[in-house]
Amino acid sequence: MQNGSITRSERRRGPDVWEYRWREPGADGKRKHCRMVIGSVAQFRDKDAAVRAISALRRDINMANVRSKGKPLTLLQLADHYCQRELAPNSRWKTHSTKLGYRGYLRKWIIPRWGGHTLAHIRAGEIELWLRSLPLARSTCAKIRNVMSVLFNHGLRHELIDRNPVQWVRQSAKRKRIPTFLEIEEVQMLLGVLDVRERTMVLLDVVTGLRASELFGLKWTDIDFIRNEIRVTRSIVLQVVGPCKTEASQKPVPLDPLLARTLRTWRAHTKYKAETDWVFASPYSQGRKPYWYQSLMRNRIREVARRVWHR
């Protein structure tokens, strides 16, 4: 594996440019020097910015060198190539939450078990037995299987491999037990003891069915009290704003009269009530970000629910 080098070169006309230089085998088998202009200093102000710009190119060059030498690729190398191409911060193929999830499954489960294995020696039967041995829910094992399949499909797309063994792996995502649902009376009981902030959150979620990331991504400008609808245009995961998960999620949601009154009450209560403010703006960030919904669910809503059910 080679990193190459980046140098700043002068031009007779125009600004200086950044050049990437590396060596690769030629047609006669001898290594030859290659170079490529990345961009001008106006595009990339410093060397670090130029290095980030050619990270994916560097991976491709190294992969090509490995293939030309006939060396077998390992799953770790394939995962590294995939992360650079598909999970980079500037990649728009996947949402921020999806990138975090994929990186988590790769780092915690897939790479520790299969990273050192060459791709040609990974078998469907071995993957299937491994998934069954994991102390995880079936749905989690199914997600791990799907990430592995995506990884091999990436290799096929870039002609790094010629097969995807994961396509033959069986893994059910069916729940082992039925999840617990709240009855209408239980929801009413919970709403009756929550403070105005948590009561608004729970009622908004119950009535609209929004995902937590979409609910906390709402701003007051998205609440149309005249047309009685809520426009869902964004989501927020780990305080990173992004698009909604699906196109269907962006359709306007009807605004129930009871929910409209509750939202008006909350707007009168909070000090962040401008059109561009978050509906659930956090005072800890001076309103620049919404609350962390995981924290509110764990420390407020669930605690109140436990006290109610154990009376």
Backbone torsions as a table, in degrees:
resi	resn	phi	psi	omega
1	MET	NA	135.3	-179.6
2	GLN	-125.5	149.0	178.9
3	ASN	-97.3	-20.6	-175.3
4	GLY	69.5	-166.8	179.3
5	SER	-145.7	153.6	178.3
6	ILE	-120.4	128.0	-179.6
7	THR	-128.2	155.0	176.8
8	ARG	-98.6	123.9	-176.3
9	SER	-116.7	142.3	178.8
10	GLU	-83.0	153.4	176.0
11	ARG	-124.1	146.6	177.9
12	ARG	-64.7	-36.4	178.2
13	ARG	-127.8	137.9	178.4
14	GLY	87.4	176.3	-177.7
15	PRO	-71.8	163.1	175.5
16	ASP	-61.9	159.2	-179.5
17	VAL	-126.6	157.4	173.6
18	TRP	-95.8	131.2	179.4
19	GLU	-117.7	139.3	175.1
20	TYR	-105.1	128.9	-177.4
21	ARG	-124.0	136.6	179.0
22	TRP	-151.9	175.5	177.7
23	ARG	-123.3	143.5	178.1
24	GLU	-147.0	156.9	-179.2
25	PRO	-66.6	137.3	176.5
26	GLY	-91.2	-173.6	-178.3
27	ALA	-64.3	-27.7	179.8
28	ASP	-89.0	4.6	179.0
29	GLY	89.4	-13.2	179.6
30	LYS	-84.1	146.8	-178.8
31	ARG	-77.1	136.7	-179.7
32	LYS	-125.6	154.5	179.9
33	HIS	-83.6	136.5	177.2
34	CYS	-128.4	153.3	176.3
35	ARG	-146.8	156.5	-175.9
36	MET	-150.0	133.8	177.5
37	VAL	-79.0	122.6	-179.5
38	ILE	-83.9	-44.6	-179.5
39	GLY	168.4	176.5	-178.2
40	SER	-85.2	168.5	177.6
41	VAL	-68.6	-17.0	175.5
42	ALA	-72.6	-32.4	178.4
43	GLN	-80.7	-41.4	-178.8
44	PHE	-125.4	106.7	-171.5
45	ARG	-69.3	-30.9	-179.1
46	ASP	-136.9	175.1	-175.9
47	LYS	-66.2	-36.7	-179.7
48	ASP	-60.6	-39.8	178.7
49	ALA	-65.3	-38.4	177.8
50	ALA	-66.9	-38.6	178.4
51	VAL	-62.1	-43.9	178.8
52	ARG	-62.9	-33.3	-177.3
53	ALA	-69.3	-28.0	-176.6
54	ILE	-105.9	13.3	-177.7
55	SER	-60.4	-43.9	-179.9
56	ALA	-68.0	-38.8	178.3
57	LEU	-62.5	-41.3	179.8
58	ARG	-61.0	-40.9	177.9
59	ARG	-62.1	-43.3	-179.0
60	ASP	-63.9	-40.0	180.0
61	ILE	-64.5	-44.9	179.2
62	ASN	-65.1	-39.1	177.5
63	MET	-63.4	-41.2	179.8
64	ALA	-64.2	-38.0	178.8
65	ASN	-66.4	-39.9	178.6
66	VAL	-63.5	-44.5	-179.7
67	ARG	-64.5	-39.0	-177.8
68	SER	-66.7	-28.0	178.6
69	LYS	-86.2	-4.5	179.3
70	GLY	75.1	15.8	179.9
71	LYS	-79.6	136.0	179.0
72	PRO	-71.5	138.9	178.5
73	LEU	-81.4	144.8	174.4
74	THR	-97.5	163.5	178.4
75	LEU	-64.5	-32.4	177.8
76	LEU	-61.3	-42.5	178.3
77	GLN	-64.9	-40.8	178.5
78	LEU	-64.8	-42.3	179.5
79	ALA	-63.5	-39.0	178.6
80	ASP	-63.3	-43.5	178.8
81	HIS	-63.8	-41.4	-179.9
82	TYR	-64.6	-44.2	-179.0
83	CYS	-63.3	-39.2	179.2
84	GLN	-66.9	-36.3	-176.5
85	ARG	-85.0	-42.4	-169.6
86	GLU	-108.2	-26.5	-173.9
87	LEU	-110.5	13.2	177.8
88	ALA	-67.7	152.4	-178.3
89	PRO	-56.8	-32.6	-177.9
90	ASN	-88.0	-0.1	178.4
91	SER	-77.3	134.5	-178.2
92	ARG	-105.8	8.5	-179.2
93	TRP	-68.7	-33.0	-174.6
94	LYS	-132.1	155.3	178.1
95	THR	-74.3	166.0	-179.0
96	HIS	-60.5	-41.9	-178.9
97	SER	-65.8	-38.2	178.1
98	THR	-65.1	-41.9	178.0
99	LYS	-60.8	-43.6	179.0
100	LEU	-62.8	-42.7	179.6
101	GLY	-62.9	-45.5	179.7
102	TYR	-62.6	-44.7	179.3
103	ARG	-62.9	-37.2	179.2
104	GLY	-64.5	-45.8	178.8
105	TYR	-64.3	-39.2	178.6
106	LEU	-65.5	-47.5	-174.7
107	ARG	-69.6	-41.5	-171.4
108	LYS	-87.9	-32.5	-172.3
109	TRP	-120.7	-51.5	-169.4
110	ILE	-73.6	-52.3	-176.4
111	ILE	-66.3	-42.6	177.8
112	PRO	-58.0	-32.5	-178.6
113	ARG	-88.9	-39.1	-170.3
114	TRP	-118.5	-3.4	-173.6
115	GLY	-55.5	-40.2	-177.7
116	GLY	-83.9	-4.7	-178.8
117	HIS	-81.9	138.5	172.9
118	THR	-72.0	147.5	-173.7
119	LEU	-62.2	-34.2	-177.0
120	ALA	-69.2	-18.4	-175.2
121	HIS	-106.1	9.3	177.0
122	ILE	-91.1	122.6	-174.0
123	ARG	-111.3	148.6	-179.0
124	ALA	-60.2	-43.5	-178.8
125	GLY	-61.1	-39.0	179.6
126	GLU	-68.1	-39.5	177.9
127	ILE	-63.1	-42.7	-178.8
128	GLU	-62.9	-45.0	178.3
129	LEU	-64.0	-38.9	179.1
130	TRP	-63.9	-44.3	179.6
131	LEU	-61.5	-39.3	180.0
132	ARG	-68.3	-22.9	-178.6
133	SER	-85.7	-11.5	-176.3
134	LEU	-74.2	138.1	179.2
135	PRO	-82.3	55.4	-174.9
136	LEU	-128.6	164.0	175.5
137	ALA	-66.2	154.9	-179.4
138	ARG	-60.1	-38.9	-179.2
139	SER	-63.2	-37.1	178.2
140	THR	-68.0	-41.5	177.0
141	CYS	-62.4	-37.8	178.3
142	ALA	-64.4	-37.8	178.0
143	LYS	-67.0	-39.9	177.3
144	ILE	-62.2	-43.4	177.1
145	ARG	-59.1	-44.1	-178.4
146	ASN	-65.5	-38.3	177.8
147	VAL	-65.2	-40.2	176.6
148	MET	-62.4	-40.0	178.8
149	SER	-65.1	-41.7	177.2
150	VAL	-60.5	-38.8	-180.0
151	LEU	-62.7	-47.8	179.9
152	PHE	-67.9	-36.8	176.4
153	ASN	-63.1	-34.5	175.0
154	HIS	-61.7	-42.1	177.5
155	GLY	-63.2	-39.0	176.1
156	LEU	-63.4	-42.5	-177.2
157	ARG	-63.8	-33.9	-179.2
158	HIS	-98.4	12.0	176.5
159	GLU	57.5	36.7	175.9
160	LEU	-89.7	-24.8	179.2
161	ILE	-141.3	171.8	-178.7
162	ASP	-125.2	13.6	178.1
163	ARG	-155.5	157.8	175.9
164	ASN	-125.8	97.2	-177.0
165	PRO	-68.4	-19.0	-175.5
166	VAL	-69.9	-20.6	-179.0
167	GLN	-63.4	-18.7	-179.7
168	TRP	-98.7	1.1	-177.3
169	VAL	-82.9	127.1	177.5
170	ARG	-93.0	131.4	177.6
171	GLN	-156.2	114.1	179.9
172	SER	-78.7	145.2	175.0
173	ALA	-108.6	8.7	-177.9
174	LYS	-68.1	137.1	179.9
175	ARG	-67.1	146.5	176.6
176	LYS	-81.4	-22.9	177.5
177	ARG	-143.1	153.9	-178.3
178	ILE	-74.6	130.5	179.7
179	PRO	-66.4	156.0	-179.5
180	THR	-83.0	130.6	177.7
181	PHE	-114.9	147.2	176.1
182	LEU	-86.3	134.3	173.1
183	GLU	-75.2	164.1	-178.4
184	ILE	-58.0	-42.5	-179.6
185	GLU	-62.8	-36.6	179.9
186	GLU	-69.8	-38.4	176.7
187	VAL	-63.6	-44.4	179.1
188	GLN	-61.8	-40.4	178.5
189	MET	-62.9	-42.5	-179.9
190	LEU	-65.6	-45.3	179.9
191	LEU	-61.0	-31.6	-176.7
192	GLY	-71.5	-17.6	-177.1
193	VAL	-113.2	-5.2	179.9
194	LEU	-81.7	152.4	172.7
195	ASP	-70.8	168.4	-172.1
196	VAL	-59.2	-38.0	-178.4
197	ARG	-66.3	-53.6	-179.0
198	GLU	-67.1	-34.7	178.4
199	ARG	-62.9	-40.6	178.1
200	THR	-64.9	-41.9	179.3
201	MET	-61.7	-49.5	-177.3
202	VAL	-64.8	-45.1	179.9
203	LEU	-63.2	-41.4	178.4
204	LEU	-60.7	-40.2	-179.5
205	ASP	-70.8	-43.2	-178.1
206	VAL	-65.1	-43.1	-174.5
207	VAL	-76.2	-38.6	-174.1
208	THR	-96.6	-26.6	-175.6
209	GLY	73.3	18.9	-179.9
210	LEU	-67.9	149.7	170.6
211	ARG	-67.9	154.2	179.9
212	ALA	-58.7	-38.6	-179.5
213	SER	-65.3	-32.2	178.9
214	GLU	-79.9	-36.8	-179.5
215	LEU	-63.1	-46.7	-179.0
216	PHE	-79.9	-7.0	175.4
217	GLY	-89.4	3.4	-178.8
218	LEU	-78.3	142.5	170.3
219	LYS	-117.0	162.5	-176.6
220	TRP	-62.2	-28.4	177.6
221	THR	-66.4	-17.9	178.5
222	ASP	-82.0	-14.9	-179.1
223	ILE	-94.0	110.4	-179.8
224	ASP	-101.2	98.6	-178.4
225	PHE	-75.0	-16.8	179.7
226	ILE	-80.9	-48.0	179.1
227	ARG	-86.3	-5.0	-179.0
228	ASN	56.1	56.3	177.1
229	GLU	-149.8	158.5	177.8
230	ILE	-117.4	125.5	178.9
231	ARG	-94.6	120.0	-179.7
232	VAL	-99.6	106.9	-173.5
233	THR	-119.3	-9.2	-176.4
234	ARG	-154.0	166.8	172.3
235	SER	-135.4	161.6	179.8
236	ILE	-137.2	125.0	-179.1
237	VAL	-129.0	123.4	-177.7
238	LEU	52.7	40.4	177.1
239	GLN	66.5	17.2	175.8
240	VAL	-108.0	121.1	-177.2
241	VAL	-83.4	135.3	179.6
242	GLY	-151.1	-176.5	179.1
243	PRO	-74.7	168.9	176.2
244	CYS	-69.0	160.6	-175.0
245	LYS	-66.6	-39.8	-179.6
246	THR	-133.8	163.4	176.9
247	GLU	-65.5	-35.2	179.5
248	ALA	-62.4	-28.1	-179.6
249	SER	-67.1	-19.9	-175.2
250	GLN	-88.8	1.5	177.5
251	LYS	-73.1	144.0	179.1
252	PRO	-59.0	142.7	-179.8
253	VAL	-106.8	131.5	179.1
254	PRO	-59.6	142.8	-179.3
255	LEU	-104.1	107.9	-179.8
256	ASP	-66.4	143.6	180.0
257	PRO	-55.6	-42.8	177.8
258	LEU	-63.2	-41.8	178.7
259	LEU	-66.1	-38.4	178.5
260	ALA	-61.3	-42.6	179.0
261	ARG	-65.6	-40.1	179.6
262	THR	-65.0	-41.2	178.4
263	LEU	-65.5	-38.5	177.2
264	ARG	-63.5	-39.7	178.6
265	THR	-63.3	-44.1	178.9
266	TRP	-65.5	-38.2	179.6
267	ARG	-64.7	-36.5	177.5
268	ALA	-70.6	-24.9	-176.7
269	HIS	-83.7	-40.8	-176.7
270	THR	-80.7	151.7	178.3
271	LYS	-86.8	-7.1	177.9
272	TYR	-102.7	86.6	-172.1
273	LYS	-123.6	6.1	177.4
274	ALA	-68.9	159.1	-177.4
275	GLU	-57.2	-34.6	-176.7
276	THR	-90.7	0.1	179.1
277	ASP	-79.6	152.8	173.1
278	TRP	-67.1	143.2	177.6
279	VAL	-60.3	-40.1	179.0
280	PHE	-116.5	57.3	-179.2
281	ALA	-67.3	139.8	-178.0
282	SER	-91.3	127.8	176.6
283	PRO	-68.1	-20.2	179.7
284	TYR	-68.2	-21.8	176.0
285	SER	-111.5	20.0	-177.0
286	GLN	54.5	33.0	175.4
287	GLY	82.6	0.0	-178.2
288	ARG	-72.8	-25.6	-179.9
289	LYS	-132.3	154.9	173.6
290	PRO	-77.1	173.9	176.7
291	TYR	-63.3	157.0	168.8
292	TRP	-79.0	110.3	-173.2
293	TYR	-68.4	-28.4	177.7
294	GLN	-62.7	-39.4	-179.4
295	SER	-67.6	-44.0	179.4
296	LEU	-64.8	-40.5	179.5
297	MET	-64.2	-44.0	-175.5
298	ARG	-73.2	-44.2	-170.4
299	ASN	-93.9	-20.0	-176.4
300	ARG	-116.3	-63.8	-171.0
301	ILE	-66.3	-47.3	-179.0
302	ARG	-67.3	-36.1	178.8
303	GLU	-64.1	-43.2	177.7
304	VAL	-64.3	-42.3	-179.8
305	ALA	-60.9	-40.8	179.9
306	ARG	-63.1	-41.3	179.8
307	ARG	-65.4	-36.9	-179.6
308	VAL	-67.3	-44.1	-174.8
309	TRP	-75.2	-20.5	-176.5
310	HIS	-104.1	18.2	176.5
311	ARG	-68.4	NA	NA
